[in-house]
Amino acid sequence: MNDSVAEQPLDNLSRVLVLEMVRVTEAAAIAASKLIGRGDEKAADAAAVEAMRSALNQLYIDGTVVIGEGERDEAPMLYIGEKVGLQTNKAPKIDIALDPLEGTTITAKAGPNALAVLAIADKGNLLNAPDVYMQKLAVGPGYSEDVIDLDASASENVRAVAKEKGVDPSEINVCVLDRPRHSALISELRALGCGIMLIPDGDVAGVIATTNEDTTIDMYMGEGGAPEGVLAAAALRCVGGQFQGRLVFRNDDERSRARKWGIEDLDRIYKLNDLAKGDVIFAATGVTDGSLLEGVKRLRGGIMTTESVVMRASSGTVRWVKGEHRV
């Protein structure tokens, strides 16, 4: 890292950090890409984690991981509560939500839409979500406030979005994780005649896809990881759209874990500003090719190419970054 950057005190979320976050996700994506199609999920994840942690620790920040690889006794690196960065007195205090490899199975099988992802915000501005499931509902920008409602049925939500879009419900496309738990949801959507894009993994990319007309995805529905819900909400805070989420608990242990992280209302519906508020920076780099980003390409002569996106809520800026790396 450039010494002038390391010596420069930063005030809250500096512009400098926007591109520094891309360097962090690039490092994780490149490390994970070495294991694409090798069938080893744990090795791919471990490589991404180690690379992301190393890159974060070179930055002039006083960072705390609020969403990471798990609790300290479960994760040796990038665990919840871990401190990262150079940790000097004048460094900005920031909270970090991260997923060094969103789509471990995808990477192991060389499937689409694996990403290295992180979001940062001023301290206290990202929900410290427990590692449980979250019921999610998202739509892209351009609709009236509260056009979606997590307490309404899937059919009612599709009809509401279709009405505002000026189309028949059968023309709405919904992204859903391909899981047995979604069989009833899929049946309901197909009864409406909706187009359904079933994805094997990677619901952060699935939620973000609602913001890009080129994907033709209008809505995202279904249950996925709560930490990934915070990351997706951070991205929507930067580019627009609506998101609602509610934690889903399978047992008393998961309820206890939520209370440990300060969550008392277990039935609460979280909206964008509940999950990620204030100024937020979101960055992602493609590991494998997908609807959002191209994956890492390894070319002759030790050259690698990456594609990343970085967004900032305060400015509404979205930057697409093509990287060429020489080993």
Residue pairs with C-beta under 8 A, 6 or more apart in sequence:
1 20
1 23
1 58
1 59
5 16
5 20
5 60
6 58
6 60
6 86
7 60
8 16
8 60
9 60
9 90
9 91
10 16
10 17
10 60
10 61
10 91
10 92
11 92
12 92
12 122
12 279
13 92
13 94
13 120
13 121
13 122
13 279
13 281
13 312
13 314
14 92
17 59
17 61
17 92
17 94
17 120
17 281
18 281
18 310
18 312
18 317
18 319
19 310
19 319
19 321
20 59
21 118
21 120
21 281
21 283
21 310
22 283
22 285
22 308
22 310
22 321
22 323
23 55
24 52
24 55
24 56
24 59
24 118
24 283
25 52
25 115
25 116
25 117
25 118
25 283
25 284
25 285
25 308
26 116
26 285
26 306
26 308
26 323
26 325
27 51
27 52
27 54
27 55
28 48
28 49
28 51
28 52
28 55
28 100
28 101
28 116
28 285
29 48
29 115
29 116
29 285
29 286
29 287
29 295
29 296
29 306
29 308
30 51
30 296
30 304
30 306
30 325
31 47
31 48
31 50
31 51
32 44
32 45
32 47
32 48
32 51
32 100
32 101
32 107
32 114
32 116
32 287
32 296
33 287
33 288
33 295
33 296
33 298
33 304
34 47
35 43
35 44
35 47
35 107
35 108
36 44
36 107
36 110
36 114
36 287
36 288
36 295
36 296
37 108
37 109
37 110
38 44
38 108
39 108
39 109
40 108
41 104
41 105
41 107
41 108
42 104
44 101
44 104
44 107
44 108
45 100
45 101
45 104
48 100
48 101
48 116
48 287
49 69
49 77
49 78
49 100
49 101
50 77
51 100
52 78
52 98
52 100
52 116
52 118
53 77
53 78
53 84
56 63
56 84
56 85
56 96
57 84
57 85
57 86
58 86
59 84
59 85
59 86
60 85
60 86
60 88
60 91
61 84
61 85
61 86
61 91
61 92
61 94
62 83
62 85
62 86
62 87
62 88
62 91
62 92
62 93
62 94
63 83
63 84
63 85
63 93
63 94
63 95
63 96
63 120
64 81
64 82
64 83
64 84
64 93
64 94
64 95
64 96
64 123
65 78
65 79
65 80
65 81
65 82
65 83
65 84
65 96
65 97
65 98
66 80
66 81
66 95
66 96
66 97
66 126
66 127
66 128
67 80
67 96
67 97
67 98
67 99
67 126
67 128
67 129
67 227
67 230
67 231
68 75
68 78
68 79
68 80
68 82
68 96
68 97
68 98
68 227
69 75
69 77
69 78
69 79
69 100
70 79
70 80
70 131
71 79
71 80
71 131
72 79
72 80
72 81
72 82
78 84
78 98
78 100
80 128
84 96
85 91
92 122
93 122
93 123
94 120
94 121
94 122
94 123
95 120
95 121
95 122
95 123
95 124
95 125
95 126
96 118
96 119
96 120
96 126
97 118
97 119
97 120
97 126
97 227
97 230
97 231
97 234
97 276
98 117
98 118
98 119
98 231
99 115
99 116
99 117
99 118
99 204
99 227
99 228
99 231
100 116
101 107
101 114
101 115
101 116
101 287
102 114
102 115
102 116
102 117
102 202
102 204
102 205
102 228
102 231
103 111
103 113
103 114
103 115
103 201
103 202
103 205
103 287
103 288
104 114
104 201
105 111
105 200
105 201
106 112
106 113
106 114
106 200
106 201
106 202
106 288
107 114
107 287
107 288
110 288
111 200
111 201
111 288
112 202
112 288
112 289
112 290
112 291
113 199
113 201
113 202
113 205
113 206
113 288
113 290
113 291
113 292
114 201
114 202
114 286
114 287
114 288
114 290
114 295
115 202
115 204
115 205
115 284
115 285
115 286
115 287
115 290
115 292
115 293
116 284
116 285
116 287
117 204
117 231
117 282
117 283
117 284
118 231
118 282
118 283
118 284
119 126
119 230
119 231
119 234
119 235
119 276
119 280
119 281
119 282
119 283
120 280
120 281
121 234
121 276
121 277
121 278
121 279
121 280
121 281
122 278
122 279
125 276
125 277
125 278
125 279
125 280
126 230
126 234
126 275
126 276
126 280
127 230
127 270
127 274
127 275
127 276
128 261
128 262
129 226
129 227
129 229
129 230
129 247
129 261
129 275
130 226
130 247
130 254
130 257
130 258
130 260
130 261
130 263
131 225
131 226
131 227
131 257
132 225
132 226
132 247
132 248
132 249
132 250
132 254
132 257
132 258
133 223
133 224
133 225
133 226
133 247
133 248
133 249
133 250
134 223
134 224
134 225
134 226
134 228
134 229
134 245
134 246
134 247
134 248
135 150
135 222
135 223
135 245
135 246
135 247
135 248
136 203
136 207
136 220
136 221
136 222
136 223
136 224
136 229
136 232
136 243
136 244
136 245
137 148
137 149
137 150
137 157
137 219
137 220
137 221
137 243
137 244
137 245
138 148
138 207
138 210
138 219
138 220
138 221
138 232
138 236
138 241
138 242
138 243
138 244
139 147
139 148
139 161
139 210
139 218
139 219
139 220
139 241
139 242
140 210
140 211
140 212
140 213
140 218
140 240
140 241
141 211
141 239
141 240
141 241
142 240
143 161
143 164
143 165
143 242
144 164
145 242
146 242
147 160
147 161
147 164
147 242
148 157
148 160
148 161
148 219
148 242
148 244
149 156
149 157
149 160
149 244
150 244
150 245
150 246
150 269
151 269
152 160
153 188
154 174
154 185
154 188
154 189
154 221
155 169
155 188
155 189
155 191
155 192
157 219
157 221
158 169
158 172
158 174
158 189
158 192
158 194
158 219
159 169
159 192
161 172
161 218
161 219
162 168
162 169
162 171
162 172
165 171
165 172
165 218
168 193
169 192
169 193
169 194
170 192
170 193
170 194
171 195
172 192
172 194
172 195
172 218
172 219
173 194
173 195
173 196
173 197
173 216
173 217
173 218
173 219
174 189
174 194
174 195
174 196
174 197
174 217
174 218
174 219
174 220
174 221
175 196
175 197
175 199
175 206
175 207
175 209
175 210
175 217
175 219
175 220
175 221
176 182
176 185
176 186
176 189
176 196
176 197
176 198
176 199
176 220
176 221
176 222
177 198
177 199
177 200
177 201
177 203
177 206
177 222
177 223
177 224
178 198
178 199
178 200
179 222
179 223
181 223
182 222
182 223
185 221
185 222
186 196
186 198
189 196
189 221
190 196
195 216
197 206
197 217
199 205
199 206
202 290
203 220
203 222
203 224
203 225
203 228
203 232
204 228
204 231
204 232
204 235
204 284
205 284
205 290
205 291
205 292
206 217
206 220
207 220
207 229
207 232
207 235
207 236
207 243
208 232
208 235
208 236
208 284
208 292
209 215
209 217
209 220
209 291
209 292
210 217
210 218
210 219
210 220
210 241
211 235
211 236
211 239
211 240
211 241
212 291
212 292
215 291
217 291
223 248
226 245
226 247
229 243
229 245
229 270
229 275
230 275
230 276
231 282
232 243
233 243
233 245
233 270
233 272
233 275
233 276
234 275
234 276
234 280
234 282
235 282
235 284
235 311
236 242
236 243
236 272
237 272
237 273
237 276
237 277
237 280
237 282
237 313
238 280
238 281
238 282
238 311
238 312
238 313
238 316
238 318
239 311
239 316
239 318
241 272
242 271
242 272
243 271
243 272
243 275
244 269
244 270
244 271
245 269
245 270
245 275
246 267
246 268
246 269
246 270
247 258
247 263
247 266
247 268
249 255
249 258
249 266
255 266
258 266
268 274
276 313
278 313
279 312
279 313
279 314
280 312
280 313
281 310
281 311
281 312
281 313
282 310
282 311
282 312
283 308
283 309
283 310
283 311
284 292
284 293
284 308
284 309
284 310
285 293
285 296
285 306
285 307
285 308
286 292
286 293
286 294
286 295
286 296
286 306
286 307
286 308
287 295
287 296
288 295
288 296
289 295
292 309
293 307
293 308
293 309
294 305
294 307
295 307
296 304
296 305
296 306
297 304
297 305
298 304
299 305
301 326
302 326
302 327
303 324
303 325
303 326
303 327
304 324
304 325
304 327
305 322
305 323
305 324
305 325
306 321
306 322
306 323
306 325
307 320
307 321
307 322
307 323
308 320
308 321
308 323
309 318
309 319
309 320
309 321
310 318
310 319
310 321
311 317
311 318
311 319
